[in-house]
């Protein structure tokens, strides 16, 4: 999908308006996924998941963990148990496997920011839009980590984490809660996602959903999940942000 040029943006906005029965797209907030969007951490998640899956005899491929990204750990483990053993994991098995995965991830993760993410946040801030994080992560030190990497961009009050929801992506609950915390309607926000499950969640919440393909999955997976726009890097999104905002104003 070629995301350059106003005609592509206009077509995407027109499609969104028709799909959701709204008259305008008037962004006031941007809801960011975290892993694979703000941090270049997905390779470490996938590596940790794969090692633990192999250790427990679970049938998996590295691509599985990009496909499952954004889902709860319990969902991922149950899916692998169903595939491998034809049953759901016990609570004890889920807790053990998730703990093992968390330990490995903490060893591997280098905490690097996603290239271009800071530029996107600067653009979003310059346009006066709220910045929220909507993540399946349950890291207790998350806000400190974000403040260190992106000073002044996020607050705990404007975050949705694993502790805030009962259903993970692809259920729309995380993004619906993000709308509530921002105090905006579904046509007053953007979602920025890199994972198919996250894209599905954003679309199910009736939010204009921008996919940034920072991982190994083909573009088609994100487009089939319903992404309204697709970029190949956060830097590309930053470079096109002014055009996107201008196109939204033209539809008001």
Phi, psi and omega in degrees: 000124179274117184262007180271145176097145183293330182296322179294316179296315181299318179296320180295318180294316179301318179297315179300313181299317181293319181298323190252002175063035179243160186266340184208158173245110188233078187297131175237349182210152175235126182256110185262131162293166183254292182293127181087353178241301178269332180232143179273062191252350186297323177302327180283323173300311183297319180297315180295314179301314184297318180296317180290321178300314179298320181300327183258012177071027181268132181284122182201166172230158178305325181296333179306321190279343168281325177292322182275355184306135181096340176282164176290157176300323180297321178297314180300313182294316178298319179299317180291323178294319177298317180294319188273321188234358179070025179210166174279153175289150173285165178299322179296317179296318179298314182295319181294312183294317181294322178295317178299318179296317182298320179296314179297317180300318180295331178285323186273324190295130180261359175070019183287136175292150175289130178304129178091347183294319179299322179294321177297314180298322177297318178296314180299314179297319181297330178273003175075024182267146174293148176243123178233151173251131176234104188226151173278359182291149176241023180296126182289336181262022188300314184294324177295320178297314180295320180295324178293318184278320185231075186304130174076005185269331186228153174231157181298327181294338182248044177228146171237121182236184179299337181281347188262346188233158174260340180236133178268174174302141017273005174297143182287352186309314182300319181282330173295322176293324176299318176299317181297316180293328178279341182071037182231163176273169184297332178269014178242025182211160167244148166251137173242116188225158175238355188241145181300321179294322177291321176300314179301320180295316179297316180295320179295335176274004177065037179250143175296117191247122181256121177265136173239111188275087181263004183241195186271354183288148177294152179307324185302328181295318180287322179291320178293335176286347174114007182306135179278329175223155178221132176236158183260359175197160175293329177295320176299320179295317178301317181294335183258359188299316180299321178296320180296315179294321179296319179296322178298318178298324181294337182267002182279000000 
